[in-house]
């Protein structure tokens, strides 16, 4: 199977300006993500899909593959859809690797790909991790049925716990495997009502009828959304074991 890894990123983050170019150990966040994605054993190629020449130039400086995409995209999934359509090769899966997770575990990428290869009738694989603090609205929670099909995604703490305490909270991990047809179908639809309400792009996939499954992974990962996340990432890198293996 041929697997393409695409890393969407944009310069104009409102919560943390110029986020992709913030540096930890003299390396920008987007390059940390790229180098760790390159450690995957199953990705055939990795490309950064960016919206600004500043990011493109930084990618060139660090010899990372990158392409310039439209500034009009509403989210990362739309951005990688453009990136995918620009490729001349055929791929079985397209893996969306969010550019704001500098502590990404490359083994998680391979686990997602292996799981998708065993669930070929599923359009999207969205991995999850156990979540201790479901009250953080920056973290997207994954709601599933008993067969691990994703039935909803939310920024709020769900379910309501009207009668009993719910102890199985899971968070959305930003390594998402798409079939090419699912990715293209997603990109052709405008924002859907639930997507607009929650500001969670993959709700569009559920609303247009795409089938999505999750697998529960071990370990931890977090996205850098606000300044406190960046400060946490700086501290985590002091004990990170993969940094020394960058090429």
C-alpha positions in Angstrom: 0.0 0.0 0.0 1.1 3.6 -0.7 0.6 6.0 2.1 0.9 9.8 2.0 1.4 12.0 5.0 0.3 15.6 4.7 0.8 18.2 7.4 -1.6 21.2 7.2 -0.4 24.5 8.7 -1.3 28.2 8.5 0.4 31.3 9.8 -2.6 33.2 11.0 -3.5 31.5 14.2 -5.6 33.8 16.3 -5.0 32.2 19.7 -1.2 32.0 19.2 0.1 34.2 16.4 2.7 32.7 14.0 2.4 29.4 15.8 4.1 27.2 13.2 7.3 29.3 13.4 7.7 29.4 17.2 10.9 27.6 18.1 11.8 25.0 20.6 15.5 24.1 20.7 16.1 26.4 17.7 13.6 24.4 15.5 10.2 25.7 14.5 7.1 23.7 15.7 6.2 22.8 12.1 9.6 21.3 11.5 9.4 19.3 14.8 6.2 17.8 13.5 7.7 17.1 10.0 10.8 15.4 11.4 8.8 13.2 13.7 6.4 12.2 10.9 9.4 11.2 8.8 10.2 8.7 11.5 7.1 6.7 10.6 8.0 3.3 9.0 4.8 3.2 6.9 4.6 6.6 5.3 5.9 6.7 1.8 6.2 10.5 1.7 5.6 13.5 4.0 4.7 17.0 2.8 3.9 20.2 4.6 0.8 22.0 3.2 1.1 25.7 4.1 -0.6 28.9 3.4 2.2 31.4 3.6 5.6 31.9 1.9 7.2 32.4 5.3 6.4 28.8 6.3 7.5 27.6 2.8 10.9 29.3 3.2 11.4 27.8 6.6 10.6 24.4 5.3 13.2 24.9 2.5 15.8 26.0 5.1 15.3 22.7 7.0 15.1 20.7 3.7 11.5 19.7 4.4 9.1 19.0 1.5 6.4 21.7 1.4 3.8 23.1 -1.0 1.9 26.4 -0.9 -1.9 26.1 -0.7 -4.7 28.6 -0.8 -5.4 31.0 2.1 -9.1 30.5 1.6 -9.3 27.0 3.3 -11.5 26.9 6.4 -9.6 24.1 8.0 -6.7 21.7 7.7 -8.7 18.9 6.1 -9.6 21.2 3.2 -5.9 22.2 2.9 -4.6 18.7 2.7 -7.3 17.9 0.1 -5.7 20.5 -2.1 -2.3 19.1 -1.3 -3.4 15.6 -2.2 -4.9 16.7 -5.5 -1.6 18.3 -6.5 0.1 14.9 -6.3 0.8 12.9 -9.4 1.1 9.5 -7.6 -1.7 7.3 -6.5 -2.1 6.6 -2.8 -4.3 4.2 -0.8 -4.5 6.4 2.3 -3.8 10.0 3.1 -2.8 10.7 6.7 -3.6 14.1 8.0 -0.9 15.0 10.6 -1.7 18.3 12.4 1.2 20.7 12.4 0.8 21.9 15.9 1.8 18.7 17.7 5.6 19.0 18.0 5.7 16.0 20.4 4.0 13.7 17.9 4.7 10.0 18.4 5.6 8.4 15.0 4.5 5.0 16.3 1.0 6.3 16.6 1.0 7.1 12.8 2.0 3.5 12.0 -0.7 2.1 14.4 -3.4 4.2 12.7 -2.2 3.1 9.2 -2.2 -0.6 10.3 -5.7 -0.2 11.8 -7.0 1.4 8.6 -5.5 -1.4 6.5 -7.6 -3.9 8.5 -10.8 -1.7 8.2 -10.9 -0.9 4.5 -14.6 -0.2 4.4 -14.1 2.7 6.8 -13.6 6.1 5.3 -11.7 7.8 8.1 -9.7 6.5 11.1 -9.6 9.0 14.0 -7.4 7.7 16.9 -8.1 8.7 20.5 -6.4 8.8 23.8 -7.8 8.5 27.3 -8.7 11.9 28.7 -8.5 12.9 32.4 -9.8 16.5 32.0 -12.8 16.6 29.8 -13.7 20.2 30.7 -11.1 21.8 28.5 -12.9 23.2 25.5 -9.7 23.3 23.4 -9.7 19.5 23.4 -12.1 17.6 21.1 -13.8 14.7 22.8 -14.7 11.5 20.8 -18.0 9.9 21.4 -18.3 6.3 20.1 -20.7 3.4 19.9 -19.9 -0.1 21.2 -18.1 -1.0 18.0 -15.8 2.0 18.1 -17.6 3.9 15.4 -17.4 7.6 15.9 -20.9 9.0 16.4 -20.1 12.5 17.6 -17.3 14.9 18.4 -17.5 17.8 20.8 -15.6 20.5 22.6 -17.9 20.2 25.7 -17.9 17.5 28.3 -20.2 14.7 27.0 -22.4 12.9 28.0 -24.4 15.1 30.4 -24.1 12.6 33.3 -27.7 13.2 34.2 -27.9 9.9 36.1 -24.5 8.2 36.3 -20.9 9.4 36.1 -19.2 8.7 32.8 -15.6 7.5 33.1 -14.7 6.7 29.5 -13.7 10.1 28.1 -11.5 10.1 25.1 -9.8 12.9 23.2 -9.3 13.3 19.5 -5.7 12.7 18.4 -4.6 14.7 15.4 -3.4 11.8 13.2 -6.3 11.1 10.8 -6.2 8.5 8.0 -8.5 9.1 5.0 -9.3 7.1 2.0 -8.7 9.5 -1.0 -12.3 9.4 -2.0 -13.5 10.4 1.5 -11.0 13.3 1.6 -12.2 14.6 -1.8 -15.9 14.2 -0.8 -15.3 16.1 2.4 -13.6 19.0 0.5 -16.5 19.4 -1.9 -19.0 20.2 0.9 -19.4 23.6 2.6 -19.4 23.9 6.3 -22.2 21.9 7.9 -24.5 23.0 10.8 -22.8 20.9 13.5 -19.4 21.8 12.3 -20.2 25.5 12.5 -21.7 25.1 16.0 -18.8 23.2 17.5 -16.0 24.4 15.3 -14.9 20.8 14.8 -14.2 20.1 11.1 -14.7 16.3 11.2 -18.3 16.8 12.2 -18.8 17.6 8.6 -17.6 14.1 7.7 -20.2 12.6 10.0 -23.0 14.9 8.7 -22.3 14.0 5.1 -22.4 10.3 5.9 -18.8 9.2 5.9 -18.0 6.3 8.1 -15.4 7.0 10.9 -13.9 4.6 13.4 -11.5 5.2 16.3 -8.8 3.1 18.0 -7.6 3.8 21.5 -3.9 4.4 21.6 -1.6 4.5 24.6 0.7 7.3 25.6 0.0 11.0 25.4 0.1 13.9 22.9 -1.2 17.4 22.8 -1.6 20.2 20.4 -0.1 23.7 20.9 -3.2 25.9 20.8 -2.4 28.7 23.3 0.7 30.1 25.0 0.4 27.8 28.0 0.5 24.8 25.6 3.7 26.1 24.0 5.3 26.6 27.5 4.3 23.0 28.4 5.9 21.8 25.1 9.1 23.6 25.9 9.3 21.7 29.2 8.3 18.4 27.7 11.2 18.6 25.2 13.7 18.6 28.1 12.8 14.9 28.6 11.9 14.0 25.0 13.6 10.9 23.7 13.1 11.4 20.0 14.7 14.8 19.6 18.2 13.3 19.5 17.2 11.1 16.6 16.2 13.9 14.2 17.9 13.8 10.8 
